[in-house]
């Protein structure tokens, strides 16, 4: 392919992206929200999604593992046919996602849609540095919120 062809394709894709973005209403939430976390904060700490939307968490803290922790009360809000326990590990006081590593990890996504409402969760960070940690005791807890509209 020639350089001119690639430039034309690039411009066409850019125009299409702008047209799609501008066709969304001002109050429409994105269908897929990305939350990044490090040792200090979630970015953003509150996400807004539509009822059919999803959230993806990505760990940008070096040498660590993160987990999304939902309280037990949130389990009934998930619309998973097999229930939240089929996707997240059951703990004594809630549900814990698979680990989100700071390297070679695609992140963790909501396993299924949530009913409209506001849901609190935490990111648990373990393994700060390369030391071994107790998997049930996070070294850092970061509060977050999901608003489903």
N, C-alpha and C positions, 0 to 999 in steps of 0.2 A: 504494500500500500504506500502511496506517495505521502509526503509530508503535507501537501495541500489537502489530500483526502482526509487525513487524520485531523487536520485543523477544522475542516468543514463538519466532520462528525462530532468533534468536541464542541463546536459552537451550537450545533443542533441539539445535543444533549443538554447543554447549559440552558438554552432557551426553553426546552421542555421542562427542566427542573424548576425554572422560574415560573412558568405557567402553572405547573402543578401546585407550587407553594402558594401562589397568589390566589388560586381557586379555593383554597381552604379558608373558611370563615375565621374571623378574629377570635371567636370563642371556641373553636375546635381545638381540642388537645391532640398532641401527636399520638399515633397509635402505638409507638414504641419509644419509651423513655429510657435513657441510659443514665445510670447512677454510677459514678466513679467514687472510690473511697481510698483514702490513705490513712496514716496513723492519726491524723487530726480531725478529719471531717468527711462528710458525704457531700458530693457535689452533683446535683442539688440535694438538700436534706428533705425537701418535700417535692414530690412529683405529682402531676395531674395527668390522668389518662382517661379516655372514654371507657365505657363498659366493656368494649371488646378489645381494649388495649393491653399492653404488657409492659413490664419493666425488666431491664437487664442490668445486673450489677457487675462491675468490673473492678478488680483489685489493682491499684497502682502503687501500693505500698511495697517497697522492696523486701525480699526475704521474709514473706509472711503468708499465712493462710487466712482467709476470711470466710465467714459463714453468714447467711441471712437467717436471722432468728425471729420467728413469728410466735406470739403468745398463743396459748391453746384456744383462746376465744376467737381468734381469726379463722380457725379451721372451717367453721360452718359457712364463711363468706366465700370460700373458693368453690367454683363451679366445676370441679374435677369429678368425672363419673366414678373414678375409683377412690376419691378422697385425697386430701393433701398428704396423708401418710404414705401413699404410693409413690410420692415424689420426694418428700422431705423426711428426714429421720425424726421419729417421735422421741421427745425428751420428757423429763419429769414435769416441765412447765410449758411445753410448747412444741415447736417444730424447727428443725435445723436443716438448712440446705446442704447439698454437697459442697465440698471445699472449693473456694475460689482462690487459686494460687496467683502470685504476682508474676509468674512466668508460665508460658505455655498453657494458659487457661482461657477458654472462650468466655468465661463468666458464667453466671447463673441467671436463668430467666424464670419469671413466674410460670409455674407449671400449667396454669389454666386461668381463665378470667376470674376476676373478683366481682361480687355484686357491688352496685353503687354504694358509696360510703367512704369513711375515712379510717385508715388502718395504720396503726403504729407498728414498727418493727425495730430491730436493732441489727447492726453489723457487729459481729464478734470477730476480733482480730487475735489470732494466736501465732506463736512462733516468731515474735519480733526478733530480728537477727536470725541466727542459725541455731539457737538453743532449742532444746526439747521442752515442750510444755504439756501440761495436762489438758487433753482435748475437751474436757468439760468445764474448764475454767478460762474464760477469755482474758487476755492481758489488757484488752481495750474494748469498750462497748460504745458504739456510736448510734444515737437514736435517729430514726428516719420516719417518714410518713408518706403514705400513698393515698391520694384522693382520687376516687373513681367517680366520674360524673355521669 
